[in-house]
Amino acid sequence: MRAVRFTETGPSSVLHVDDDVPEPHAGPGRIRIAVVAAGVNAWDWKVRSGLAGIPVTAPRIPGGDAAGVVDEVGDGVTGVAVGDEVFGVAASGATAQHAVLAHWAVKPSALSFATAAGLPTPAETAVRALDLLGVAAGRTLVIGGASGGVGLTAAQIARERGVHVIGTASPSRHDLLRRLGITPVAYGDGLAARVRPLAPDGVDRALDAAGHGVVPDLIALTGDAAHVVSIADFSAHGARTTDGGEGRSWDALAEVAALIEAGRLEVPVASEFPMAEAGAAHDLSESGHAGGRVVIVVG
C-alpha cells in the first residue's frame, strides 16, 4: 500500500511517500479502513521531530486520526460492517491507504471525510478535560485557546451541557466564537481584568487548551488551582493537568458525532494537503497558526 513514512526524527523533510508498505490487518476487537483522510495533530509532529522523546528505529507511519470506509472487521466486533463510513483513532499509522482503528464512531452522513478526520483527538481530549473539571450547567467556564482544535471543540460541548463559556482567541476569531455561542475575549496580558466584567457571578472552572502561559490568570479567576485543568502546560503552577495517561474518554467520539448530526457542533478544516505534501501539513500544524484542523487527503 501507499503510505507516508519516516525512518529518523527531524524536520518535516524526513517524511516521504512509500508505495510499497505492507498492509495492516484487523485483529480481534478492531477494524480496518480504506483511509480517505488523516488528521494532523501536535503529537504527530512532536514524534516526527523528536520532541516527544520517542525513538524511531524502523520506518514509522505518522498520524493517529483517520476517516474512511470499513474494509475489514476483526473478531468480536459488533455494530459495524464492511462498507460503513467511520472516523476514529488508529492503532497503526493513519497517513496511509489502510489503517487499523482501535476506537471509532460512525461518520455522520453530512460530514465530509476530511472534517471527520480532524475530529478524534480534539473530541477525546476536550471531553476528558471537561469531565475532569466537572463544570456544571449554569456555571461559567473560561477556555484559554478557545479557537484551536481542542479549545473550540471543548467550548461547543460545554455550551451544549448548559455552561456559559468565555473563550480567549485572537480578534480575527472572535466572530466565529460569537456565532457558536461563546463569549470571546482577547488573550494576553491583563486577561483576568478583561474576563471579570464578562462573568459578574465569577468564574467556576477554567481550561488551558493552548499552553501559552495563561494558567496563573486562570487560577486568579477561579480562585483555586484545583478548578483549573491544562492539556498543554505541564508546569502548570499547581493546576491539574491531563495527557490521557490517567485514562481516555473514547465515548467522546459518539458524543461528538451525535452533536454534529444534530447541527450543534462545528470543527473547521483550515487546510487539506495531498500525501506528497505531508511535510507542509506538519509545518502548518507546528506553526500554531493553522486557523483550523489540518488534514492529509490519502490517494
C-alpha positions as a Markdown table, in Angstrom:
| # | Residue | x | y | z |
|---|---|---|---|---|
| 1 | Met | 0.0 | 0.0 | 0.0 |
| 2 | Arg | 1.0 | 3.7 | -0.3 |
| 3 | Ala | 1.9 | 5.5 | 2.9 |
| 4 | Val | 3.8 | 8.4 | 4.3 |
| 5 | Arg | 6.7 | 7.3 | 6.5 |
| 6 | Phe | 9.9 | 8.4 | 8.2 |
| 7 | Thr | 12.9 | 6.5 | 9.4 |
| 8 | Glu | 14.6 | 9.1 | 11.6 |
| 9 | Thr | 13.4 | 12.0 | 13.6 |
| 10 | Gly | 14.0 | 15.5 | 12.3 |
| 11 | Pro | 12.4 | 18.3 | 10.3 |
| 12 | Ser | 9.3 | 17.7 | 8.1 |
| 13 | Ser | 11.6 | 16.8 | 5.2 |
| 14 | Val | 12.2 | 13.4 | 6.8 |
| 15 | Leu | 8.6 | 12.5 | 5.7 |
| 16 | His | 8.4 | 10.7 | 2.3 |
| 17 | Val | 5.8 | 8.7 | 0.4 |
| 18 | Asp | 6.5 | 5.0 | 0.1 |
| 19 | Asp | 4.5 | 3.0 | -2.5 |
| 20 | Asp | 5.4 | -0.5 | -1.1 |
| 21 | Val | 4.3 | -0.7 | 2.5 |
| 22 | Pro | 2.8 | -3.9 | 3.9 |
| 23 | Glu | -0.9 | -3.6 | 4.6 |
| 24 | Pro | -2.1 | -3.9 | 8.3 |
| 25 | His | -5.0 | -6.2 | 9.1 |
| 26 | Ala | -7.8 | -6.0 | 11.7 |
| 27 | Gly | -7.1 | -8.2 | 14.7 |
| 28 | Pro | -9.7 | -9.1 | 17.4 |
| 29 | Gly | -11.7 | -6.1 | 18.5 |
| 30 | Arg | -10.5 | -3.8 | 15.8 |
| 31 | Ile | -11.5 | -2.8 | 12.3 |
| 32 | Arg | -9.5 | -1.7 | 9.2 |
| 33 | Ile | -10.5 | 1.1 | 7.0 |
| 34 | Ala | -9.6 | 2.3 | 3.5 |
| 35 | Val | -8.4 | 5.7 | 4.6 |
| 36 | Val | -9.8 | 8.8 | 2.8 |
| 37 | Ala | -8.3 | 11.4 | 5.1 |
| 38 | Ala | -5.9 | 11.6 | 8.1 |
| 39 | Gly | -5.8 | 14.4 | 10.6 |
| 40 | Val | -2.6 | 16.1 | 11.7 |
| 41 | Asn | -2.2 | 16.8 | 15.5 |
| 42 | Ala | 0.6 | 18.3 | 17.5 |
| 43 | Trp | 1.6 | 14.9 | 18.8 |
| 44 | Asp | 2.3 | 13.8 | 15.2 |
| 45 | Trp | 5.0 | 16.5 | 14.5 |
| 46 | Lys | 6.4 | 16.2 | 18.0 |
| 47 | Val | 7.0 | 12.5 | 17.4 |
| 48 | Arg | 8.4 | 13.2 | 14.0 |
| 49 | Ser | 10.7 | 16.0 | 15.2 |
| 50 | Gly | 12.0 | 14.1 | 18.2 |
| 51 | Leu | 10.3 | 16.4 | 20.7 |
| 52 | Ala | 8.2 | 13.6 | 22.1 |
| 53 | Gly | 11.3 | 11.6 | 23.1 |
| 54 | Ile | 10.1 | 8.5 | 21.2 |
| 55 | Pro | 13.0 | 6.8 | 19.3 |
| 56 | Val | 12.3 | 5.8 | 15.7 |
| 57 | Thr | 14.2 | 2.5 | 15.0 |
| 58 | Ala | 12.1 | 1.4 | 12.0 |
| 59 | Pro | 10.0 | 3.1 | 9.3 |
| 60 | Arg | 7.1 | 4.7 | 11.0 |
| 61 | Ile | 3.8 | 5.9 | 9.6 |
| 62 | Pro | 2.7 | 9.2 | 11.3 |
| 63 | Gly | -0.8 | 10.1 | 12.3 |
| 64 | Gly | -3.4 | 8.8 | 14.7 |
| 65 | Asp | -6.7 | 10.3 | 13.4 |
| 66 | Ala | -8.4 | 9.0 | 10.3 |
| 67 | Ala | -11.7 | 8.7 | 8.5 |
| 68 | Gly | -12.6 | 6.2 | 5.8 |
| 69 | Val | -14.6 | 3.1 | 4.8 |
| 70 | Val | -14.5 | -0.1 | 6.7 |
| 71 | Asp | -13.0 | -3.0 | 4.7 |
| 72 | Glu | -12.1 | -5.5 | 7.4 |
| 73 | Val | -13.8 | -6.3 | 10.7 |
| 74 | Gly | -11.9 | -8.2 | 13.4 |
| 75 | Asp | -13.3 | -11.0 | 15.6 |
| 76 | Gly | -15.6 | -9.8 | 18.3 |
| 77 | Val | -16.5 | -6.5 | 16.7 |
| 78 | Thr | -20.2 | -5.7 | 16.5 |
| 79 | Gly | -22.2 | -2.7 | 15.3 |
| 80 | Val | -20.1 | -2.0 | 12.3 |
| 81 | Ala | -19.8 | -3.7 | 8.9 |
| 82 | Val | -17.7 | -3.6 | 5.7 |
| 83 | Gly | -18.8 | -0.6 | 3.7 |
| 84 | Asp | -19.6 | 1.6 | 6.7 |
| 85 | Glu | -18.2 | 5.1 | 6.9 |
| 86 | Val | -16.4 | 5.8 | 10.2 |
| 87 | Phe | -13.8 | 8.0 | 11.9 |
| 88 | Gly | -11.5 | 7.2 | 14.7 |
| 89 | Val | -8.1 | 6.6 | 16.2 |
| 90 | Ala | -5.6 | 4.3 | 14.5 |
| 91 | Ala | -3.7 | 1.6 | 16.2 |
| 92 | Ser | -1.3 | 1.7 | 13.2 |
| 93 | Gly | -0.2 | 4.9 | 11.5 |
| 94 | Ala | -3.1 | 6.8 | 9.8 |
| 95 | Thr | -1.4 | 8.5 | 6.9 |
| 96 | Ala | -1.7 | 5.5 | 4.6 |
| 97 | Gln | -4.2 | 3.8 | 2.3 |
| 98 | His | -5.2 | 1.4 | 5.0 |
| 99 | Ala | -5.3 | 1.8 | 8.8 |
| 100 | Val | -6.4 | -0.3 | 11.7 |
| 101 | Leu | -8.7 | 1.6 | 14.1 |
| 102 | Ala | -8.7 | 0.8 | 17.8 |
| 103 | His | -11.6 | 3.3 | 18.6 |
| 104 | Trp | -14.2 | 4.6 | 16.2 |
| 105 | Ala | -17.7 | 6.0 | 15.6 |
| 106 | Val | -20.0 | 6.1 | 12.6 |
| 107 | Lys | -19.3 | 9.2 | 10.5 |
| 108 | Pro | -22.4 | 11.5 | 10.3 |
| 109 | Ser | -23.7 | 11.4 | 6.7 |
| 110 | Ala | -23.5 | 15.1 | 6.2 |
| 111 | Leu | -19.9 | 15.3 | 7.4 |
| 112 | Ser | -17.0 | 15.2 | 4.9 |
| 113 | Phe | -14.3 | 12.6 | 5.4 |
| 114 | Ala | -11.7 | 15.5 | 5.7 |
| 115 | Thr | -13.7 | 17.1 | 8.5 |
| 116 | Ala | -14.2 | 13.8 | 10.2 |
| 117 | Ala | -10.5 | 13.0 | 10.1 |
| 118 | Gly | -9.9 | 16.2 | 12.2 |
| 119 | Leu | -12.2 | 15.1 | 15.0 |
| 120 | Pro | -11.0 | 12.2 | 17.1 |
| 121 | Thr | -8.1 | 13.7 | 19.1 |
| 122 | Pro | -9.8 | 17.1 | 19.8 |
| 123 | Ala | -13.0 | 15.3 | 20.7 |
| 124 | Glu | -11.5 | 12.9 | 23.1 |
| 125 | Thr | -9.2 | 15.5 | 24.7 |
| 126 | Ala | -12.0 | 18.0 | 25.1 |
| 127 | Val | -14.4 | 15.6 | 26.7 |
| 128 | Arg | -11.7 | 14.2 | 29.0 |
| 129 | Ala | -10.7 | 17.7 | 30.2 |
| 130 | Leu | -14.3 | 18.8 | 30.7 |
| 131 | Asp | -15.2 | 15.7 | 32.7 |
| 132 | Leu | -12.1 | 16.2 | 34.8 |
| 133 | Leu | -13.2 | 19.8 | 35.5 |
| 134 | Gly | -16.7 | 18.7 | 36.3 |
| 135 | Val | -18.2 | 22.1 | 35.4 |
| 136 | Ala | -22.0 | 22.1 | 35.8 |
| 137 | Ala | -24.8 | 23.6 | 33.8 |
| 138 | Gly | -25.4 | 27.2 | 34.7 |
| 139 | Arg | -21.8 | 27.8 | 35.7 |
| 140 | Thr | -19.1 | 29.8 | 33.9 |
| 141 | Leu | -16.1 | 28.2 | 32.2 |
| 142 | Val | -13.1 | 30.1 | 30.8 |
| 143 | Ile | -11.1 | 28.4 | 28.0 |
| 144 | Gly | -7.7 | 29.6 | 27.1 |
| 145 | Gly | -7.2 | 29.0 | 23.4 |
| 146 | Ala | -10.8 | 28.6 | 22.5 |
| 147 | Ser | -10.4 | 28.8 | 18.8 |
| 148 | Gly | -7.9 | 25.9 | 18.5 |
| 149 | Gly | -8.8 | 22.3 | 17.7 |
| 150 | Val | -9.3 | 21.2 | 21.3 |
| 151 | Gly | -10.5 | 24.5 | 22.6 |
| 152 | Leu | -13.2 | 25.1 | 20.1 |
| 153 | Thr | -14.5 | 21.5 | 20.5 |
| 154 | Ala | -14.5 | 21.8 | 24.3 |
| 155 | Ala | -16.2 | 25.2 | 24.1 |
| 156 | Gln | -19.1 | 23.8 | 22.0 |
| 157 | Ile | -19.5 | 20.7 | 24.1 |
| 158 | Ala | -19.6 | 22.7 | 27.3 |
| 159 | Arg | -22.1 | 25.1 | 25.7 |
| 160 | Glu | -24.3 | 22.1 | 24.9 |
| 161 | Arg | -24.0 | 21.0 | 28.5 |
| 162 | Gly | -25.5 | 24.3 | 29.6 |
| 163 | Val | -22.3 | 26.0 | 30.6 |
| 164 | His | -21.6 | 29.7 | 29.9 |
| 165 | Val | -18.3 | 29.7 | 28.0 |
| 166 | Ile | -15.8 | 32.6 | 27.8 |
| 167 | Gly | -13.0 | 31.9 | 25.4 |
| 168 | Thr | -9.7 | 33.6 | 24.6 |
| 169 | Ala | -8.8 | 34.0 | 20.9 |
| 170 | Ser | -7.2 | 36.4 | 18.5 |
| 171 | Pro | -9.5 | 39.2 | 17.3 |
| 172 | Ser | -9.8 | 37.6 | 13.9 |
| 173 | Arg | -11.5 | 34.6 | 15.5 |
| 174 | His | -14.0 | 36.5 | 17.7 |
| 175 | Asp | -16.8 | 36.5 | 15.2 |
| 176 | Leu | -16.5 | 32.7 | 14.9 |
| 177 | Leu | -16.8 | 32.3 | 18.7 |
| 178 | Arg | -19.8 | 34.6 | 18.9 |
| 179 | Arg | -21.6 | 32.7 | 16.1 |
| 180 | Leu | -21.1 | 29.5 | 18.1 |
| 181 | Gly | -22.5 | 30.9 | 21.3 |
| 182 | Ile | -19.1 | 31.5 | 23.0 |
| 183 | Thr | -18.2 | 34.9 | 24.6 |
| 184 | Pro | -14.9 | 36.0 | 23.1 |
| 185 | Val | -12.1 | 37.8 | 24.9 |
| 186 | Ala | -8.6 | 38.8 | 23.7 |
| 187 | Tyr | -5.7 | 36.8 | 25.1 |
| 188 | Gly | -2.5 | 38.3 | 26.5 |
| 189 | Asp | -1.5 | 40.4 | 29.5 |
| 190 | Gly | -4.4 | 41.6 | 31.6 |
| 191 | Leu | -6.7 | 38.7 | 30.8 |
| 192 | Ala | -8.2 | 38.4 | 34.3 |
| 193 | Ala | -9.2 | 42.1 | 34.3 |
| 194 | Arg | -10.9 | 41.6 | 30.9 |
| 195 | Val | -12.8 | 38.5 | 31.9 |
| 196 | Arg | -14.2 | 39.6 | 35.2 |
| 197 | Pro | -16.8 | 42.1 | 33.7 |
| 198 | Leu | -17.9 | 39.2 | 31.4 |
| 199 | Ala | -18.5 | 36.9 | 34.4 |
| 200 | Pro | -20.2 | 39.1 | 37.1 |
| 201 | Asp | -21.0 | 36.0 | 39.2 |
| 202 | Gly | -17.5 | 34.7 | 39.0 |
| 203 | Val | -15.6 | 32.0 | 37.0 |
| 204 | Asp | -16.2 | 28.5 | 38.3 |
| 205 | Arg | -13.8 | 26.5 | 36.2 |
| 206 | Ala | -11.1 | 27.1 | 33.6 |
| 207 | Leu | -9.3 | 25.1 | 30.9 |
| 208 | Asp | -6.0 | 25.9 | 29.3 |
| 209 | Ala | -6.1 | 24.4 | 25.8 |
| 210 | Ala | -3.2 | 26.3 | 24.4 |
| 211 | Gly | -0.3 | 26.4 | 26.8 |
| 212 | His | 0.7 | 30.0 | 26.3 |
| 213 | Gly | 1.3 | 30.9 | 30.0 |
| 214 | Val | -2.3 | 31.6 | 30.8 |
| 215 | Val | -2.6 | 29.3 | 33.8 |
| 216 | Pro | -1.8 | 31.9 | 36.5 |
| 217 | Asp | -4.6 | 34.2 | 35.2 |
| 218 | Leu | -7.0 | 31.2 | 35.1 |
| 219 | Ile | -6.1 | 30.4 | 38.7 |
| 220 | Ala | -6.7 | 34.0 | 39.7 |
| 221 | Leu | -10.1 | 34.0 | 38.0 |
| 222 | Thr | -11.3 | 30.7 | 39.6 |
| 223 | Gly | -9.6 | 31.4 | 43.0 |
| 224 | Asp | -8.4 | 27.8 | 43.2 |
| 225 | Ala | -5.7 | 25.9 | 41.2 |
| 226 | Ala | -7.8 | 22.7 | 41.6 |
| 227 | His | -10.5 | 24.4 | 39.4 |
| 228 | Val | -8.1 | 24.7 | 36.5 |
| 229 | Val | -7.0 | 22.0 | 34.1 |
| 230 | Ser | -4.4 | 22.3 | 31.4 |
| 231 | Ile | -3.8 | 20.0 | 28.5 |
| 232 | Ala | -0.7 | 21.8 | 27.3 |
| 233 | Asp | 1.3 | 23.3 | 30.3 |
| 234 | Phe | 2.7 | 20.6 | 32.5 |
| 235 | Ser | 4.5 | 23.0 | 34.8 |
| 236 | Ala | 1.0 | 24.4 | 35.5 |
| 237 | His | 1.6 | 26.2 | 38.8 |
| 238 | Gly | -0.5 | 23.8 | 40.9 |
| 239 | Ala | -3.3 | 23.4 | 38.4 |
| 240 | Arg | -4.3 | 19.9 | 37.3 |
| 241 | Thr | -3.0 | 18.5 | 34.0 |
| 242 | Thr | -4.2 | 15.8 | 31.7 |
| 243 | Asp | -2.3 | 13.9 | 29.0 |
| 244 | Gly | -4.5 | 10.9 | 28.8 |
| 245 | Gly | -2.3 | 8.7 | 30.9 |
| 246 | Glu | -5.0 | 8.6 | 33.6 |
| 247 | Gly | -7.5 | 7.1 | 31.1 |
| 248 | Arg | -9.1 | 8.1 | 27.8 |
| 249 | Ser | -12.7 | 9.2 | 27.0 |
| 250 | Trp | -13.4 | 7.3 | 23.9 |
| 251 | Asp | -17.1 | 7.7 | 24.3 |
| 252 | Ala | -16.4 | 11.2 | 23.1 |
| 253 | Leu | -16.4 | 10.1 | 19.5 |
| 254 | Ala | -20.0 | 9.0 | 19.6 |
| 255 | Glu | -21.0 | 12.1 | 21.6 |
| 256 | Val | -19.4 | 14.5 | 19.1 |
| 257 | Ala | -20.9 | 12.6 | 16.2 |
| 258 | Ala | -24.3 | 13.0 | 17.6 |
| 259 | Leu | -23.8 | 16.7 | 18.2 |
| 260 | Ile | -22.6 | 17.1 | 14.6 |
| 261 | Glu | -25.6 | 15.1 | 13.3 |
| 262 | Ala | -27.9 | 17.5 | 15.1 |
| 263 | Gly | -26.1 | 20.5 | 13.7 |
| 264 | Arg | -24.8 | 21.5 | 17.1 |
| 265 | Leu | -21.0 | 21.3 | 16.7 |
| 266 | Glu | -18.6 | 22.5 | 14.0 |
| 267 | Val | -14.9 | 21.6 | 13.5 |
| 268 | Pro | -13.5 | 23.9 | 10.8 |
| 269 | Val | -10.9 | 22.4 | 8.5 |
| 270 | Ala | -8.3 | 25.0 | 7.6 |
| 271 | Ser | -6.2 | 23.2 | 5.0 |
| 272 | Glu | -6.1 | 19.9 | 3.1 |
| 273 | Phe | -2.9 | 18.5 | 1.7 |
| 274 | Pro | -2.1 | 15.5 | -0.6 |
| 275 | Met | 0.1 | 12.8 | 0.8 |
| 276 | Ala | 3.1 | 14.1 | -1.2 |
| 277 | Glu | 2.8 | 17.4 | 0.8 |
| 278 | Ala | 2.7 | 15.8 | 4.2 |
| 279 | Gly | 5.7 | 17.8 | 5.3 |
| 280 | Ala | 3.9 | 21.0 | 4.5 |
| 281 | Ala | 0.9 | 19.8 | 6.6 |
| 282 | His | 3.1 | 19.1 | 9.5 |
| 283 | Asp | 4.8 | 22.6 | 9.2 |
| 284 | Leu | 1.4 | 24.3 | 9.2 |
| 285 | Ser | 0.3 | 22.5 | 12.3 |
| 286 | Glu | 3.5 | 23.2 | 14.0 |
| 287 | Ser | 3.3 | 26.9 | 13.2 |
| 288 | Gly | 0.3 | 27.2 | 15.6 |
| 289 | His | -1.4 | 29.4 | 13.1 |
| 290 | Ala | -3.4 | 26.9 | 11.0 |
| 291 | Gly | -6.8 | 28.6 | 11.8 |
| 292 | Gly | -8.5 | 25.2 | 12.0 |
| 293 | Arg | -7.8 | 21.5 | 11.5 |
| 294 | Val | -5.1 | 20.3 | 9.2 |
| 295 | Val | -5.8 | 17.2 | 7.1 |
| 296 | Ile | -3.9 | 15.0 | 4.7 |
| 297 | Val | -6.1 | 13.5 | 1.9 |
| 298 | Val | -5.0 | 10.0 | 1.1 |
| 299 | Gly | -5.0 | 8.9 | -2.5 |
